[in-house]
Amino acid sequence: VQPTQPLNLRATMSHNKPIHQVSRRSPYQGGPARQVITDEQVPWKASVASYQPPVYTAEVVLKQPEWADNPSQLKQMKFNSVDGKIDRRSFEGTYAVDKDSGMPLNPSGRTGLAGRGLLGRFGPNHAADPIVTRWRRYKNKQIVVDDKGRRVLEFVAIKRKDTGEWAIPGGMVEVGDTVSITLKKEFGEEALNTLEASDDQLKEIKANLDTLFEHGNVVYRGYVDDPRNTDNAWMETVAMNFHDHNGSTFDNFKLHAGDDASQVKWTAITDDLKLYASHRKLVEEVYNRLVLNPTHSLIPLHFTEAKSVDE
């Protein structure tokens, strides 16, 4: 996140946050089974004498790539502040640091697993998620409506290579990058395959991206209920919506899966939509604002569980 700018330490959405569930999914991807805990045992304030979670940090993280912390420097890390070029602040406010281990504690409570898992940073791991939307239209440019008379909203979804689940084309905020840079970069790499584009194609894509990402609305800032979360490392994101109101902005875009995506497509937001981690809740929020209540007030939308994303 941007070290030079103060963080808004409150989430944009005003819904009360439920107890995390995805963060307790077991077994951990590529790792051990989590210790089973009840909802009542999740908060750190709850006394759980039997809580001794397995400790796991993935081999790829232990190799200390540039995006991962060096555990030997744990005592020198400045949690809850900007630590050199790394922003260790949380959108959730000040998080606790365990006195014995020196490791930060997940602000949403226990997950059944200690260590960093697949995440590089102790504490918050910041991401940015661009939710790019448009109205579904007929060939004559007229907007399609559903059987309830509501306009059909579409967003760009990618199929993740690692889990096979459909998701928003977001990614991690790298050291030195701002959220705005990450939003454009990740959308370009995952949905437009900029990594394999020629110089001329890159210039054209960049110009189109600059136009698309000139105006956006923050949908959410805060903790993400993510399967990679542990007791000591967790995901947080800034999700922004970039909407094509007139139906012409995306005429110059050709979706092409790249980087971490195996497929990419425009997907209608329907009741049976199923997405990776907490991405569906972010997409629901955009649907609330653009379709159910264009004045941007927040209306709970209860989607049913789904079998798959719109194919």
SULDAPE-V786277 format. One line per field, one symbol per residue. phi: phi as a letter, one per 40 degrees, with the letter a starting at -180 (. if undefined). burial: I if it has 24 or more other C-alpha atoms within 12 Angstrom, else O. A space follows every 10 residues. Layout:
BEGIN
phi = ???
burial = ???
END
This chain:
BEGIN
phi = .cccbccccb cccccccccc bccbcbccdg bcccccbcdc cccccccbcc cbccbabcdc cccfcccbcc ccbdcccbcg acbgcbcbcb cchcbcbccc cgccbdcchc bgabgbfccc ccgcbcbbbc bcbaccbccc gcccbccbgc ccbbbcbbbc ccbgccaccb acccdgcccc ccdccccccc bbfccbcccc cccccccccc ccccbabcca bicbcbcccb cbaacbabbb bbbcccgbdc dcbbcacafc bcaaacbccb cccbbcfccc cccdcccdcc bcaccgcbbd bccccbcacd c
burial = IIOOOOIOOO IIIOOOOOOI IIIIIIOIIO IOOIIIIOOO IIOIOOOOOO OOIIOIIIOO OOOOOOIIIO OOOOOOIOII IOOOOIIIII IIIOIIIOOO OOIIIIIIII IIIIIIIIII IIIIIIIIII IIIIIIOOOO OOOOOOOOOO IIIIIIIIII OOOOIIIIII IIIIIOIIII IIIIIIIIII IIIIOOOOOO OOOOIIOIIO OIIOOIIIII IIIIIIIIII IIIIIIIIII IIIIOOIOII OOIOIIIIII IIIIIIIIII IOIIIIIIII IIIIIIIIII IOOOOOOOOO OOOOOOOOII O
END
